């Protein structure tokens, strides 16, 4: 049996966890591995499944582009989205191709390391 954290309930359609603060239609499907929280409003023909975020993902507004922990183990910087490992290996080449200065590339390298350390 799934452990239900305080302030959550199991959704009737799909078995996912829903925080009591969420506004949600009974017809919406919430998959068994999903969690909906905060002030979310889910209605209509919505289908929520998979590794939904339990809390807001990491986001940084950089000097040139924003960085977002777009999905587990991935960072989106500008229009590029790659795994943590890919960014660690290729951020300098991508930065140069995008016209970043040497200082901006160094800065984004530090941001990437922070995502690896505290991101999801």
WOBEL-V92014 format. One line per field, one symbol per residue. ss: DSSP state (~ for helix, > for strand, _ for the rest). psi: psi as a letter, one per 20 degrees, with the letter a starting at -180 (. if undefined). Layout:
ss: ???
psi: ???
//
This chain:
ss: _______>>>______>>>___>>____>>____>>____>>____>>__________>>>____>>>>>>__>>>>__>>>>~~~~~~~~~~~~~~____~~~~~~~~~~~~~~~~~__
psi: pppoqpjrrpphnhjrppqiiqopqhippoqhjqpprckqoprckqoprbmqphrpqppporhgqqppnhrpjqppocjpprrgggghhjhggggghjkqrgggggghgggghgghgia.
//
